[in-house]
Amino acid sequence: MSIHREREFNCQNNGRSDTLYLRYRWQPHVCNLSRFDGHDFLQRLKVKSIMFVGDSLSRNQWQSLTCMLYTALPSIKYNVSRVGDVSTFTFTDFDVKVMLDRSVYLVDVVRESNGRILKLDSIEGGKLWKGVDMLIFNTWHWWNRRGATQPWDYIQVGQQIYKDMDRVVAFGKALNTWATWVDTNIDPAKTKVFFQGISPSHYNGSTWDEPSAKSCVGQKEPVVGSTYPGGLPSALTVLKKVLGNIKNPVTLLDITNLSLLRKDGHPSIYGLGGRTGMDCSHWCLAGVPDTWNQILYSLIPQTFRS
């Protein structure tokens, strides 16, 4: 579906010749995932809306889902629109809207007289999320950005302004603000809330016991076994703590460990930057995010009924 799968994720079109990474599927220890059924997915969400909220990893999952649904029903009618930071893919036969809101921190970045302020306790952007039937949130990818790619100058908590702070601590404060927003604004009887989890990068081969690898380029097979040698990222611990204290039900997709094993699934030199770039953060499509959506689909019958 080239009209929709952005070039940065379309690794095969960008020259990646190996195909083994397309053939793996995730097998949980104690259950079998339901086979993805696009028609059933759309039928269950008929006349409903889904919104992915987050950074480019949310876009990765959003594009995966729309491609999976289109592939299941290739004659289906659809239209695509964008207003501000919100992109909407509407499957008109079912009146299902699959939306994406680009909100890389979930909390606000505001331009003021003294510069761009990352406000860890402000979430005005949440007004776009109200009235949506199913929300899938995500943030982490941007929290460690520094230098020219960092889109803020100061951090604000309450009335206190900081030049910087421990990024994992800042991440936790932002998540608590998001959790308060969910508890205050979401009616669990009307809206189902998911959190994508922490999507990992693979830039350091030492974390998968291959010290000579300085990136994911040339990786054609997953890590052997079900445990990642480098362990789980600290951000996941913070996220699970916040989700443990939230009052409204939020389902964690928990894609971190299965994605850690997939060092072979990134665009590497077959992404937007080509051979001058190195993308070991995002994922090829088709690829790993399809598994994330298979997990999402398997959870919908338990958490969302028309």
C-alpha positions as CSV (number, residue, x, y, z in Angstrom):
1,M,0.0,0.0,0.0
2,S,2.6,2.6,-1.2
3,I,0.1,5.5,-0.9
4,H,0.2,5.2,2.8
5,R,3.4,3.4,4.0
6,E,5.9,6.3,4.3
7,R,9.2,5.9,2.6
8,E,11.2,5.9,5.8
9,F,9.5,2.6,6.9
10,N,9.3,0.9,3.5
11,C,12.6,-0.9,3.7
12,Q,12.0,-3.3,0.8
13,N,11.4,-0.4,-1.6
14,N,14.5,1.4,-0.2
15,G,16.7,-1.5,-1.2
16,R,16.7,-4.0,1.7
17,S,17.0,-7.3,-0.1
18,D,16.9,-9.8,2.8
19,T,13.4,-11.0,3.8
20,L,13.8,-13.3,6.8
21,Y,12.8,-10.4,9.1
22,L,9.4,-10.5,7.5
23,R,8.7,-14.1,8.5
24,Y,9.1,-14.1,12.3
25,R,6.1,-14.1,14.5
26,W,5.9,-13.5,18.3
27,Q,5.0,-16.6,20.3
28,P,4.0,-15.9,23.9
29,H,4.9,-18.6,26.5
30,V,1.5,-19.3,27.9
31,C,-1.0,-18.5,25.1
32,N,-1.4,-18.1,21.4
33,L,-2.1,-14.8,19.8
34,S,-5.3,-14.5,17.7
35,R,-4.6,-14.3,14.0
36,F,-5.3,-10.7,12.9
37,D,-8.7,-10.4,11.2
38,G,-9.0,-7.0,9.6
39,H,-12.7,-7.3,8.9
40,D,-13.5,-8.4,12.5
41,F,-11.4,-5.5,13.8
42,L,-13.3,-3.0,11.7
43,Q,-16.7,-4.6,12.6
44,R,-15.9,-4.4,16.3
45,L,-15.0,-0.7,16.0
46,K,-17.8,0.2,13.6
47,V,-18.7,3.9,13.8
48,K,-15.9,4.4,16.4
49,S,-12.6,6.2,16.5
50,I,-9.1,5.1,17.4
51,M,-6.3,7.6,18.1
52,F,-2.6,6.9,18.5
53,V,-1.0,9.7,20.5
54,G,2.8,10.1,20.7
55,D,6.0,10.4,18.6
56,S,7.1,8.7,15.4
57,L,6.9,5.2,17.0
58,S,3.2,5.9,17.3
59,R,3.2,6.8,13.6
60,N,5.0,3.5,13.0
61,Q,2.2,1.6,14.7
62,W,-0.5,3.8,13.1
63,Q,0.8,3.1,9.6
64,S,1.2,-0.6,10.4
65,L,-2.5,-0.8,11.5
66,T,-3.9,1.1,8.5
67,C,-1.9,-1.1,6.1
68,M,-2.9,-4.3,7.9
69,L,-6.6,-3.3,7.6
70,Y,-6.3,-2.3,4.0
71,T,-4.5,-5.5,3.1
72,A,-7.3,-7.5,4.7
73,L,-9.9,-5.6,2.7
74,P,-8.1,-4.3,-0.4
75,S,-11.3,-3.1,-2.0
76,I,-12.4,-1.1,1.0
77,K,-13.1,2.7,0.5
78,Y,-11.0,5.1,2.5
79,N,-9.9,8.7,2.7
80,V,-6.9,10.4,4.4
81,S,-6.8,13.9,5.9
82,R,-4.7,16.0,8.1
83,V,-5.6,19.0,10.3
84,G,-2.7,20.4,12.3
85,D,-0.9,17.6,14.0
86,V,-3.8,15.1,13.7
87,S,-3.8,12.7,10.7
88,T,-7.0,10.7,10.1
89,F,-7.4,7.6,8.0
90,T,-11.1,6.9,7.6
91,F,-12.4,3.5,6.5
92,T,-15.7,4.9,5.1
93,D,-17.5,1.5,4.7
94,F,-17.4,1.0,8.4
95,D,-17.1,4.7,9.5
96,V,-14.0,3.8,11.5
97,K,-11.5,6.6,12.0
98,V,-7.8,5.6,12.7
99,M,-6.1,8.8,13.9
100,L,-2.6,10.0,14.8
101,D,-1.8,13.0,17.0
102,R,1.8,13.9,17.0
103,S,2.6,14.7,20.7
104,V,6.1,13.6,21.4
105,Y,6.1,14.3,25.2
106,L,2.4,14.1,25.8
107,V,2.8,17.2,28.0
108,D,3.2,20.7,26.5
109,V,6.0,22.6,24.9
110,V,5.2,26.3,24.9
111,R,7.1,29.2,23.3
112,E,7.4,32.0,25.8
113,S,9.5,35.2,26.0
114,N,12.4,33.4,27.6
115,G,12.4,30.5,25.1
116,R,10.7,27.1,24.5
117,I,9.4,25.6,27.8
118,L,8.8,21.9,28.3
119,K,6.0,22.1,30.9
120,L,5.9,18.8,32.8
121,D,2.6,19.6,34.6
122,S,0.7,21.0,31.7
123,I,-1.3,19.0,29.1
124,E,-3.4,21.4,27.1
125,G,-2.9,19.2,24.1
126,G,-5.3,16.7,25.7
127,K,-8.3,18.6,24.4
128,L,-7.8,16.7,21.1
129,W,-8.1,13.4,22.8
130,K,-11.5,13.9,24.3
131,G,-14.4,12.0,22.7
132,V,-12.2,9.3,21.1
133,D,-13.4,5.7,21.6
134,M,-9.9,4.2,21.9
135,L,-6.6,5.9,22.8
136,I,-3.2,4.4,22.4
137,F,-0.5,6.6,24.1
138,N,3.3,6.5,23.8
139,T,6.2,8.7,24.7
140,W,10.0,8.1,25.5
141,H,11.8,8.4,22.1
142,W,12.4,12.2,22.5
143,W,13.3,12.4,26.2
144,N,17.0,11.9,25.8
145,R,17.4,14.3,22.8
146,R,20.0,17.0,23.3
147,G,21.6,19.7,21.3
148,A,20.1,20.8,18.0
149,T,17.4,18.1,18.0
150,Q,16.1,19.0,21.5
151,P,12.9,21.1,20.9
152,W,12.9,22.9,24.2
153,D,15.2,25.3,26.1
154,Y,13.9,25.0,29.7
155,I,11.9,22.6,31.8
156,Q,9.1,23.9,34.0
157,V,7.5,22.2,37.0
158,G,5.0,24.3,38.8
159,Q,6.6,27.8,39.0
160,Q,10.1,26.4,39.0
161,I,12.2,26.7,35.8
162,Y,15.2,24.4,35.2
163,K,17.8,24.4,32.5
164,D,17.7,20.6,32.6
165,M,17.1,17.7,34.9
166,D,17.5,13.9,34.9
167,R,15.6,12.9,31.8
168,V,14.1,9.7,33.4
169,V,12.9,11.8,36.3
170,A,11.4,14.3,33.9
171,F,9.7,11.4,32.0
172,G,8.2,10.2,35.2
173,K,6.8,13.6,36.1
174,A,5.2,14.0,32.7
175,L,3.7,10.5,32.9
176,N,2.1,11.4,36.3
177,T,0.6,14.5,34.6
178,W,-0.8,12.3,31.8
179,A,-2.1,9.8,34.4
180,T,-3.9,12.6,36.2
181,W,-5.4,13.7,32.9
182,V,-6.7,10.2,32.2
183,D,-8.2,9.9,35.6
184,T,-9.9,13.3,35.3
185,N,-11.1,13.3,31.7
186,I,-11.7,9.7,30.7
187,D,-15.0,7.8,31.3
188,P,-13.9,4.1,31.2
189,A,-17.4,3.1,30.0
190,K,-16.9,5.1,26.9
191,T,-13.2,5.2,26.1
192,K,-10.6,2.4,26.3
193,V,-7.1,3.5,27.0
194,F,-3.9,1.7,26.1
195,F,-0.2,2.5,26.5
196,Q,2.1,1.3,23.7
197,G,5.1,0.6,26.0
198,I,8.7,1.5,25.5
199,S,10.0,0.8,21.9
200,P,13.7,0.0,22.1
201,S,16.6,1.1,19.8
202,H,19.6,-1.0,18.8
203,Y,22.7,1.2,18.4
204,N,25.1,-0.7,20.7
205,G,25.8,-4.4,19.9
206,S,27.2,-4.9,23.4
207,T,23.6,-5.0,24.7
208,W,22.9,-8.1,22.6
209,D,26.4,-9.6,23.2
210,E,27.9,-8.5,19.9
211,P,30.4,-5.8,20.9
212,S,31.7,-5.4,17.4
213,A,28.3,-4.2,16.2
214,K,28.1,-0.4,16.4
215,S,24.5,-0.3,15.0
216,C,21.8,-2.5,13.7
217,V,23.1,-2.4,10.1
218,G,23.4,-5.9,8.6
219,Q,21.4,-7.6,11.3
220,K,19.3,-10.3,9.7
221,E,18.1,-12.4,12.6
222,P,16.6,-11.8,16.1
223,V,18.4,-12.3,19.4
224,V,18.3,-16.0,20.2
225,G,16.1,-16.9,23.2
226,S,13.5,-14.9,25.0
227,T,15.7,-12.8,27.3
228,Y,17.6,-9.7,26.1
229,P,21.2,-9.7,27.4
230,G,21.2,-5.9,28.0
231,G,18.1,-6.0,30.2
232,L,15.0,-3.8,30.1
233,P,15.2,0.0,29.8
234,S,14.7,2.0,33.0
235,A,11.9,3.9,31.4
236,L,9.8,0.8,31.5
237,T,10.1,0.6,35.3
238,V,9.0,4.2,35.6
239,L,6.0,3.6,33.2
240,K,4.8,0.5,35.1
241,K,5.0,2.3,38.4
242,V,2.8,5.1,37.0
243,L,0.3,2.7,35.5
244,G,0.2,0.8,38.8
245,N,-1.0,4.0,40.6
246,I,-3.5,5.2,37.9
247,K,-7.2,4.9,38.9
248,N,-8.8,4.4,35.5
249,P,-8.0,1.2,33.7
250,V,-5.1,1.5,31.2
251,T,-3.9,-1.6,29.3
252,L,-0.2,-1.8,28.7
253,L,0.6,-3.4,25.3
254,D,4.1,-4.2,26.8
255,I,5.9,-4.5,23.5
256,T,9.4,-3.8,25.0
257,N,10.9,-7.3,25.5
258,L,9.6,-8.8,22.2
259,S,10.9,-5.7,20.3
260,L,14.3,-5.8,22.1
261,L,14.8,-9.3,20.6
262,R,14.2,-7.9,17.1
263,K,17.6,-6.2,16.3
264,D,16.9,-7.2,12.7
265,G,13.7,-5.2,12.3
266,H,15.0,-1.6,11.9
267,P,15.4,0.3,8.7
268,S,19.2,0.9,9.4
269,I,20.4,2.3,6.0
270,Y,17.1,1.5,4.3
271,G,15.2,4.4,5.9
272,L,14.7,8.1,5.3
273,G,18.4,9.0,5.5
274,G,19.5,6.2,3.2
275,R,23.2,5.2,3.4
276,T,24.1,8.5,5.0
277,G,21.7,7.9,7.9
278,M,21.3,5.1,10.4
279,D,17.9,4.4,11.8
280,C,17.9,1.7,14.5
281,S,15.0,3.3,16.4
282,H,12.0,2.9,14.0
283,W,10.8,-0.3,12.4
284,C,10.4,-1.6,8.9
285,L,6.9,-2.1,7.6
286,A,5.8,-4.7,7.2
287,G,7.5,-5.8,10.4
288,V,7.6,-5.6,14.2
289,P,4.8,-3.0,14.7
290,D,2.4,-5.5,13.0
291,T,3.0,-7.7,16.1
292,W,2.1,-4.8,18.3
293,N,-1.2,-4.4,16.5
294,Q,-1.8,-8.1,16.6
295,I,-1.5,-7.8,20.4
296,L,-3.8,-4.8,20.4
297,Y,-6.4,-6.8,18.3
298,S,-6.2,-9.7,20.8
299,L,-7.0,-7.3,23.7
300,I,-9.9,-5.6,22.0
301,P,-12.5,-8.4,22.6
302,Q,-11.7,-8.3,26.3
303,T,-11.8,-4.5,26.7
304,F,-13.9,-3.1,24.0
305,R,-17.4,-4.1,22.9
306,S,-19.7,-2.3,20.5
